[in-house]
């Protein structure tokens, strides 16, 4: 069985590797700019979801 300090060192190394990989992925694929906000009055999808939520609350 591995000693606790070896296990903690391996865990720290793994976490550092995951953070490095996440940072490289962010650099390779930057997040797109958020789309401009549109008014909800013209959105049929919003109204449809709103109706479903109302139904679920009544049940």
FENNORZI-V606163 format. One record per residue. N is the residue number from 1. RES is the residue in one letter. PSI is psi as a letter, one per 30 degrees, with the letter a starting at -180 (999 if undefined). NEAR is the number of other C-alpha atoms within 12 Angstrom. D_CENTER is the distance of its C-alpha to the mean C-alpha in whole Angstrom. Layout:
BEGIN
n=N res=RES psi=PSI near=NEAR d_center=D_CENTER
n=N res=RES psi=PSI near=NEAR d_center=D_CENTER
END
This chain:
BEGIN
n=1 res=X psi=k near=6 d_center=36
n=2 res=X psi=k near=9 d_center=34
n=3 res=X psi=l near=9 d_center=35
n=4 res=X psi=e near=10 d_center=32
n=5 res=X psi=f near=11 d_center=32
n=6 res=X psi=e near=12 d_center=32
n=7 res=X psi=e near=13 d_center=29
n=8 res=X psi=e near=13 d_center=27
n=9 res=X psi=e near=14 d_center=28
n=10 res=X psi=e near=15 d_center=26
n=11 res=X psi=e near=14 d_center=23
n=12 res=X psi=e near=14 d_center=23
n=13 res=X psi=e near=14 d_center=24
n=14 res=X psi=e near=14 d_center=21
n=15 res=X psi=e near=14 d_center=18
n=16 res=X psi=e near=14 d_center=20
n=17 res=X psi=e near=14 d_center=19
n=18 res=X psi=e near=14 d_center=16
n=19 res=X psi=e near=14 d_center=15
n=20 res=X psi=e near=14 d_center=18
n=21 res=X psi=e near=14 d_center=16
n=22 res=X psi=e near=15 d_center=13
n=23 res=X psi=e near=14 d_center=15
n=24 res=X psi=e near=13 d_center=17
n=25 res=X psi=e near=13 d_center=14
n=26 res=X psi=e near=13 d_center=13
n=27 res=X psi=e near=11 d_center=17
n=28 res=X psi=e near=10 d_center=17
n=29 res=X psi=i near=10 d_center=15
n=30 res=X psi=l near=12 d_center=14
n=31 res=X psi=k near=10 d_center=12
n=32 res=X psi=l near=8 d_center=14
n=33 res=X psi=k near=7 d_center=16
n=34 res=X psi=k near=8 d_center=15
n=35 res=X psi=l near=7 d_center=17
n=36 res=X psi=k near=7 d_center=20
n=37 res=X psi=k near=10 d_center=20
n=38 res=X psi=l near=10 d_center=23
n=39 res=X psi=k near=9 d_center=25
n=40 res=X psi=f near=12 d_center=24
n=41 res=X psi=e near=10 d_center=28
n=42 res=X psi=g near=10 d_center=28
n=43 res=X psi=j near=13 d_center=25
n=44 res=X psi=e near=12 d_center=26
n=45 res=X psi=e near=12 d_center=23
n=46 res=X psi=e near=15 d_center=22
n=47 res=X psi=e near=14 d_center=25
n=48 res=X psi=e near=13 d_center=25
n=49 res=X psi=e near=13 d_center=22
n=50 res=X psi=e near=15 d_center=24
n=51 res=X psi=e near=14 d_center=27
n=52 res=X psi=e near=14 d_center=25
n=53 res=X psi=e near=13 d_center=23
n=54 res=X psi=e near=12 d_center=27
n=55 res=X psi=e near=11 d_center=28
n=56 res=X psi=e near=10 d_center=26
n=57 res=X psi=e near=9 d_center=27
n=58 res=X psi=f near=8 d_center=31
n=59 res=X psi=999 near=7 d_center=30
END
